[in-house]
Structure formats: C-alpha cells, structure tokens
Amino acid sequence: QHSIFIPKTGKVQWHCFGEQKSSSSRLAPAQRHSHSACRVRDVLYIFGGLSATSTTYNDLWALDLNTHIWLRPTANGSYPSPK
C-alpha cells in the first residue's frame, strides 16, 4: 500500500508500507486516490476516496506514523456519503 505522511521535518514523502497481517486478514485500506487526509500529532487519518476502477469509499483509517500500523478507529454517528 502506498501512503503519504509528513515526518517531523515537515517534508512530504511517499513510502510504500508492506502488507500487514493480523490473525484474520490484512489490515490496511484499499489503494485509493482523491481521499481526504489529516495529520493529528503522530497519526494520519484518511477518509473516503476512489479506487482505480471508480469504486467510492466512505471508510475511516488511521496510520500510526511511528509504527506504520493501520487502524480502523471507531467513530460515532453516521458516516458521510462516499467521497
């Protein structure tokens, strides 16, 4: 999976993180573009986006920038429509 993050230097860099395995399956968002992203301290949050085949997403993911581990945060309320 390719992800963008901003290290403490403030520079934007692209990195390719290998597949992450959990006991049941790979835990990482599908490849996408046109998503929203926001960095809060050492966590990068992404929401929505489009796949190469125009599948729309309305999922929320968090990347721990220290460990490079993806998480699915629990959110309250309803998700917005796919973006």
C-alpha positions as CSV (number, residue, x, y, z in Angstrom):
1,Q,0.0,0.0,0.0
2,H,1.3,3.5,-0.8
3,S,0.7,6.1,1.8
4,I,1.7,9.7,2.3
5,F,2.9,11.1,5.5
6,I,4.6,14.2,6.9
7,P,7.5,13.4,9.1
8,K,8.6,15.7,11.9
9,T,10.8,17.6,9.4
10,G,7.7,18.9,7.7
11,K,8.6,17.4,4.4
12,V,6.1,15.4,2.4
13,Q,7.4,12.0,1.3
14,W,5.9,8.9,-0.3
15,H,6.5,5.5,1.3
16,C,5.4,2.0,0.4
17,F,4.4,0.1,3.5
18,G,4.3,-3.7,3.2
19,E,1.3,-5.8,3.8
20,Q,0.4,-6.0,7.5
21,K,-1.0,-9.2,8.8
22,S,-3.5,-9.7,11.6
23,S,-4.8,-13.0,12.9
24,S,-7.7,-12.9,10.4
25,S,-6.6,-10.8,7.4
26,R,-4.5,-7.9,6.1
27,L,-5.4,-4.7,7.9
28,A,-4.8,-1.8,5.6
29,P,-7.0,0.4,3.4
30,A,-7.5,-0.4,-0.2
31,Q,-5.4,1.6,-2.6
32,R,-7.2,4.9,-3.5
33,H,-6.9,8.4,-4.6
34,S,-8.9,11.6,-4.1
35,H,-9.3,10.9,-0.4
36,S,-9.2,13.3,2.5
37,A,-6.2,13.2,4.8
38,C,-5.4,14.9,8.1
39,R,-2.5,14.6,10.4
40,V,-3.0,14.9,14.2
41,R,0.2,14.6,16.1
42,D,1.7,11.2,15.1
43,V,-1.4,9.8,13.4
44,L,-2.5,10.3,9.8
45,Y,-6.3,9.9,9.2
46,I,-7.7,9.2,5.8
47,F,-11.4,9.2,4.7
48,G,-13.0,8.1,1.5
49,G,-11.6,8.3,-1.9
50,L,-11.8,6.4,-5.2
51,S,-10.2,3.2,-6.5
52,A,-8.7,2.9,-9.9
53,T,-12.0,1.4,-11.1
54,S,-14.0,4.3,-9.6
55,T,-15.2,2.5,-6.5
56,T,-16.1,5.1,-3.9
57,Y,-15.2,4.7,-0.3
58,N,-16.6,6.2,2.9
59,D,-14.3,4.4,5.3
60,L,-12.1,6.0,8.0
61,W,-8.5,4.7,8.6
62,A,-5.7,5.9,10.9
63,L,-1.9,5.3,10.3
64,D,0.3,5.5,13.3
65,L,3.3,7.3,11.9
66,N,5.7,5.9,14.5
67,T,4.9,2.2,13.9
68,H,3.4,2.4,10.4
69,I,0.4,0.3,11.5
70,W,-3.0,1.0,10.1
71,L,-6.0,1.0,12.5
72,R,-9.8,1.3,11.9
73,P,-10.9,3.9,14.5
74,T,-14.3,3.6,16.0
75,A,-16.5,6.6,15.0
76,N,-19.8,7.6,16.5
77,G,-22.8,8.6,14.4
78,S,-23.3,8.1,10.7
79,Y,-20.5,8.2,8.1
80,P,-20.9,10.8,5.3
81,S,-21.7,9.6,1.8
82,P,-18.7,8.2,-0.2
83,K,-16.3,10.8,-1.4
